[in-house]
Amino acid sequence: MTRSPSSPPSKPMRIALLTGGGDCPGLNAVIRSAARSAFALGWEVYGIEDGFEGLLTKRVHQLHARDVRGIIHLGGTILGTSNRVSPFRTGGASAEDADRSGEVVRNFKEMGFDALIAIGGDGTLSIALRLSRKGIPVVGVPKTIDNDIADTSVTFGFDTAVATATDAIDKLHPTAEAHKRVMVVELMGRNAGFIALNSGVAGGADVILIPEIPFEIEKVCEKIRDREKRHRGGYFSIVVVAEGARAKGGKLHTKSIDKNEPHRLGGVGQWVADEIAQRTGKETRNLVLGHLQRGGAPTTFDRLLGTRFGAAAIRAVKDGDFETMVALNPPTIVRIPLAQTVGNGRTKQVPLDSDVVMSARGLGISFGD
C-alpha cells in the first residue's frame, strides 16, 4: 500500500541525491541510474557530498552525464558518505548544535531543489522521514549490506557482502584442514544474521552463530568434539559468527563506545575462539572480515537491483509520490510509505522458521542452541 500520489510535476525538476550511512556496493549503480533517468526527462541533478553534512554546509555539485559514466561497477560512492552527523543531532556541545534540521530545510529551498532522493539504511531513511515532515519532498532508496530494512525482500549490497564472505570462508577451509585448526570468522550484520547465515551455509560452515538464536558455547564445543570423534581426531572446523551474536544470558560484544556510536559491535569472534581453544584444546584462530564486506565491485545482482531502484525513485518523483521508499517485492519494484518502514523503528531479522535455517539444521550445522 502506498500513499496517493499528488499531481506530477509540470516543469523541469532539480533533483538532489545523497548517500548516507556506511558505504555499500551498488551505491554508484543507484546514482548512475537515477541521474540518467532524470537526464532523460530534461531534469537537473545535484550530488550532495558526504550525506546530510553536505546539506548543512552546502557542499553540492551538479552532476552531468560524464560524471556518472563508467561507475556502475565501482564500489563506494562518488558522492561520499557519513554516518557521524544527523541534522537533528550534530554532536556539538552547544544548544545550537543539537538540532540544525531547520537549517537543512532552508538550504534545500535556497538551492532551489524540488526533491531529495536519500539512499541509505534505517538511520538515513529515518532522518529523511523527519525532513519530509518538515517540508522536504523525499523519496528513499534502501541500502545496507545487513539486509535488515523492513518491507523490501532484499537490499542492494547484501549479495556482494555475502559473496565476499563466502569467498573468505572458502579460502579458510584448506588452511584449516592443513593445520587441523578451528577457524572462527566474524562477519558484519549488526543485529541481523543474514550475512552470516547465507555465507555460512554456502561456504560449508560447521557452526553458525547469529543474533536471532542465542547460543551456548558448550554446545558449540560439543559440535567440534563430535567432528573430532567422527573423523578419528585431528580434524578441522569452520565457525561463522555474526558480530551481533551473543551467548545465552550474555551481553553484546563491543569494540569501543563513543557518543556518536554507542553500539559499535565487534569482538565476539575472538571470545568464541578463546572459549573453544580453552574448552577443547584445539588450536583455534579468529578472523574478522570487517570492512572488506563493504568494498569491491558489486555483483551482477546488486548492479541490477541498484539500477532498478534508482530508476524507480525517479518515477516516484515524477509521479509526485513523496515520503515513500522504493522496495523489492519480487518480481516488481514497489513503493512503501517511509513511515511504515522506519517510522516505528522496525528492522528485519532472520525468521527462525526460514527455509535457509531449516536447511542448515537438516545438514547438521549447529547454531549453538
BELMOCOR-V368887 format. One record per residue. N is the residue number from 1. RES is the residue in three letters. PHI is phi in whole degrees, -180 to 180 (NA if undefined). BURIAL is + if it has 9 or more other C-alpha atoms within 8 Angstrom, else -. D_LAST is the distance of its C-alpha to the last C-alpha in whole Angstrom. Layout:
n = [N,N]
res = [RES,RES]
phi = [PHI,PHI]
burial = [BURIAL,BURIAL]
d_last = [D_LAST,D_LAST]
This chain:
n = [1,2,3,4,5,6,7,8,9,10,11,12,13,14,15,16,17,18,19,20,21,22,23,24,25,26,27,28,29,30,31,32,33,34,35,36,37,38,39,40,41,42,43,44,45,46,47,48,49,50,51,52,53,54,55,56,57,58,59,60,61,62,63,64,65,66,67,68,69,70,71,72,73,74,75,76,77,78,79,80,81,82,83,84,85,86,87,88,89,90,91,92,93,94,95,96,97,98,99,100,101,102,103,104,105,106,107,108,109,110,111,112,113,114,115,116,117,118,119,120,121,122,123,124,125,126,127,128,129,130,131,132,133,134,135,136,137,138,139,140,141,142,143,144,145,146,147,148,149,150,151,152,153,154,155,156,157,158,159,160,161,162,163,164,165,166,167,168,169,170,171,172,173,174,175,176,177,178,179,180,181,182,183,184,185,186,187,188,189,190,191,192,193,194,195,196,197,198,199,200,201,202,203,204,205,206,207,208,209,210,211,212,213,214,215,216,217,218,219,220,221,222,223,224,225,226,227,228,229,230,231,232,233,234,235,236,237,238,239,240,241,242,243,244,245,246,247,248,249,250,251,252,253,254,255,256,257,258,259,260,261,262,263,264,265,266,267,268,269,270,271,272,273,274,275,276,277,278,279,280,281,282,283,284,285,286,287,288,289,290,291,292,293,294,295,296,297,298,299,300,301,302,303,304,305,306,307,308,309,310,311,312,313,314,315,316,317,318,319,320,321,322,323,324,325,326,327,328,329,330,331,332,333,334,335,336,337,338,339,340,341,342,343,344,345,346,347,348,349,350,351,352,353,354,355,356,357,358,359,360,361,362,363,364,365,366,367,368,369]
res = [MET,THR,ARG,SER,PRO,SER,SER,PRO,PRO,SER,LYS,PRO,MET,ARG,ILE,ALA,LEU,LEU,THR,GLY,GLY,GLY,ASP,CYS,PRO,GLY,LEU,ASN,ALA,VAL,ILE,ARG,SER,ALA,ALA,ARG,SER,ALA,PHE,ALA,LEU,GLY,TRP,GLU,VAL,TYR,GLY,ILE,GLU,ASP,GLY,PHE,GLU,GLY,LEU,LEU,THR,LYS,ARG,VAL,HIS,GLN,LEU,HIS,ALA,ARG,ASP,VAL,ARG,GLY,ILE,ILE,HIS,LEU,GLY,GLY,THR,ILE,LEU,GLY,THR,SER,ASN,ARG,VAL,SER,PRO,PHE,ARG,THR,GLY,GLY,ALA,SER,ALA,GLU,ASP,ALA,ASP,ARG,SER,GLY,GLU,VAL,VAL,ARG,ASN,PHE,LYS,GLU,MET,GLY,PHE,ASP,ALA,LEU,ILE,ALA,ILE,GLY,GLY,ASP,GLY,THR,LEU,SER,ILE,ALA,LEU,ARG,LEU,SER,ARG,LYS,GLY,ILE,PRO,VAL,VAL,GLY,VAL,PRO,LYS,THR,ILE,ASP,ASN,ASP,ILE,ALA,ASP,THR,SER,VAL,THR,PHE,GLY,PHE,ASP,THR,ALA,VAL,ALA,THR,ALA,THR,ASP,ALA,ILE,ASP,LYS,LEU,HIS,PRO,THR,ALA,GLU,ALA,HIS,LYS,ARG,VAL,MET,VAL,VAL,GLU,LEU,MET,GLY,ARG,ASN,ALA,GLY,PHE,ILE,ALA,LEU,ASN,SER,GLY,VAL,ALA,GLY,GLY,ALA,ASP,VAL,ILE,LEU,ILE,PRO,GLU,ILE,PRO,PHE,GLU,ILE,GLU,LYS,VAL,CYS,GLU,LYS,ILE,ARG,ASP,ARG,GLU,LYS,ARG,HIS,ARG,GLY,GLY,TYR,PHE,SER,ILE,VAL,VAL,VAL,ALA,GLU,GLY,ALA,ARG,ALA,LYS,GLY,GLY,LYS,LEU,HIS,THR,LYS,SER,ILE,ASP,LYS,ASN,GLU,PRO,HIS,ARG,LEU,GLY,GLY,VAL,GLY,GLN,TRP,VAL,ALA,ASP,GLU,ILE,ALA,GLN,ARG,THR,GLY,LYS,GLU,THR,ARG,ASN,LEU,VAL,LEU,GLY,HIS,LEU,GLN,ARG,GLY,GLY,ALA,PRO,THR,THR,PHE,ASP,ARG,LEU,LEU,GLY,THR,ARG,PHE,GLY,ALA,ALA,ALA,ILE,ARG,ALA,VAL,LYS,ASP,GLY,ASP,PHE,GLU,THR,MET,VAL,ALA,LEU,ASN,PRO,PRO,THR,ILE,VAL,ARG,ILE,PRO,LEU,ALA,GLN,THR,VAL,GLY,ASN,GLY,ARG,THR,LYS,GLN,VAL,PRO,LEU,ASP,SER,ASP,VAL,VAL,MET,SER,ALA,ARG,GLY,LEU,GLY,ILE,SER,PHE,GLY,ASP]
phi = [NA,-124,-68,-70,-69,-82,-62,-66,-65,-108,-129,-58,-101,-112,-103,-105,-118,-142,-118,-125,78,-67,-72,-163,-60,110,-60,-68,-65,-66,-58,-60,-65,-62,-64,-67,-66,-70,-58,-64,-93,81,-91,-99,-127,-126,-95,-90,-84,60,66,-68,-59,-65,-76,-73,-106,60,-85,-138,-142,-74,-99,-119,-56,-67,-73,-111,-83,72,-115,-62,-94,-89,-77,71,-148,-69,-93,76,-151,-156,-122,-97,-131,-111,-62,-92,-159,-82,90,-75,-85,-91,-64,-65,-82,-71,-148,-116,-65,-62,-66,-62,-62,-63,-62,-59,-73,-63,-83,76,-80,-101,-159,-119,-104,-103,-108,-180,-89,-64,-66,-62,-70,-66,-64,-60,-62,-66,-69,-60,-73,-101,116,-94,-69,-126,-124,-100,-125,-76,-141,-177,-71,-76,61,-106,-86,-70,76,-127,-66,-158,-110,-69,101,-65,-61,-67,-62,-65,-63,-63,-66,-64,-62,-65,-63,-56,-73,-76,-56,-66,-74,-65,-68,-61,-101,55,-105,-95,-110,-107,-121,-97,-119,-73,144,55,-97,-125,-103,-61,-64,-63,-65,-67,-72,-65,-67,-66,-92,73,-69,-95,-134,-130,-115,-128,-61,-72,-128,-56,-113,-110,-62,-67,-70,-63,-67,-61,-62,-68,-64,-64,-65,-62,-65,-69,-111,59,83,64,-105,-112,-145,-116,-117,-105,-127,-75,-61,-96,-71,-150,-72,-57,77,-95,-105,-65,-92,-125,-86,-162,-134,-139,-67,-92,-132,-70,-133,-84,-77,153,112,-67,-62,-66,-63,-62,-62,-63,-65,-62,-61,-69,-84,-110,77,-79,-66,-131,-127,-119,-125,-104,-72,56,-73,-58,-70,-90,-98,89,-70,-67,-68,-55,-60,-71,-63,-69,-65,-61,-63,-65,-63,-61,-65,-67,-64,-68,-63,-65,-62,-59,-80,70,-96,-95,57,-127,-128,-76,-151,-95,-123,-48,-98,-113,-96,-121,-116,-121,-57,-57,-63,-70,-84,-119,-68,-119,73,-72,-135,-100,-129,-66,-68,-69,-102,-68,-62,-67,-63,-65,-65,-62,-63,-64,-82,91,-71,-91,-105,73,-112]
burial = [-,-,-,-,+,-,-,+,+,-,-,+,+,+,+,+,+,+,+,+,+,-,+,+,+,+,+,+,+,+,+,+,+,+,+,+,+,+,+,-,-,-,+,+,+,+,+,+,+,+,+,+,+,+,+,+,-,-,+,+,-,-,+,-,+,-,-,+,-,-,+,+,+,+,+,+,+,-,+,+,+,+,+,-,+,+,+,+,+,+,+,+,-,-,-,-,+,+,+,+,+,-,-,+,+,-,+,+,+,-,-,-,+,+,+,+,+,+,+,+,+,+,-,+,+,+,+,+,+,-,+,+,-,-,-,+,+,+,+,+,+,+,+,+,+,+,+,+,+,+,-,+,+,-,+,+,+,+,+,+,+,+,+,+,+,+,+,-,+,+,-,+,+,-,-,+,+,-,-,+,+,+,+,+,+,+,+,+,+,+,+,+,+,+,+,+,+,+,+,+,+,-,+,-,+,+,+,+,+,+,+,+,+,+,+,+,+,-,+,+,+,-,+,+,+,-,+,+,-,-,-,-,-,-,+,+,+,+,+,+,+,+,+,+,+,+,+,-,-,-,-,+,+,+,-,-,+,-,-,-,-,-,-,+,+,+,+,+,+,+,-,+,+,+,+,+,+,-,-,-,-,+,-,+,+,+,+,-,+,-,-,-,+,+,+,+,+,+,-,-,+,+,+,+,+,+,+,+,+,+,+,+,+,+,-,+,+,+,+,+,+,+,+,+,+,+,+,+,+,-,-,-,+,-,+,+,+,+,+,-,+,+,+,-,-,+,+,+,+,+,-,-,-,-,-,-,+,+,-,+,+,-,-,-,+,+,+,+,-]
d_last = [38,40,43,46,48,51,54,54,55,59,59,58,55,54,50,48,45,42,39,36,33,32,33,32,33,35,37,40,40,40,43,45,44,45,48,50,49,51,54,54,55,57,55,55,51,50,48,46,45,42,41,42,44,46,47,48,50,51,50,51,52,54,52,54,53,54,51,48,50,47,44,42,40,40,37,37,40,44,44,41,39,37,35,36,39,39,42,41,40,41,40,44,45,48,48,49,46,44,45,47,46,49,50,48,50,53,53,51,54,57,55,56,53,52,48,45,43,40,37,34,30,30,31,35,35,34,37,39,39,40,43,44,44,47,49,47,47,43,41,38,36,32,31,28,26,23,24,23,26,26,29,29,27,27,29,31,29,26,27,29,26,24,26,27,23,23,26,25,22,25,27,24,24,27,28,24,26,29,28,25,23,19,20,18,19,18,19,21,20,20,18,17,15,18,19,16,15,18,19,16,17,21,21,19,16,14,11,10,9,11,12,11,7,7,5,6,9,10,7,8,12,11,11,14,16,15,17,20,21,21,23,25,24,25,23,21,18,17,14,15,14,15,17,16,12,11,10,9,13,14,16,17,19,22,25,28,29,33,34,34,30,28,25,25,22,21,20,17,17,19,17,14,17,19,16,16,19,20,17,18,22,21,23,21,22,21,23,23,24,26,29,29,27,30,33,34,36,34,33,36,33,33,37,37,35,37,40,39,38,41,44,42,42,46,46,45,47,50,49,49,46,44,41,39,37,37,34,32,32,33,35,37,37,37,38,36,37,36,36,33,31,31,33,30,28,26,23,21,17,15,15,12,14,16,18,16,13,14,16,13,11,14,15,12,11,7,5,4,0]
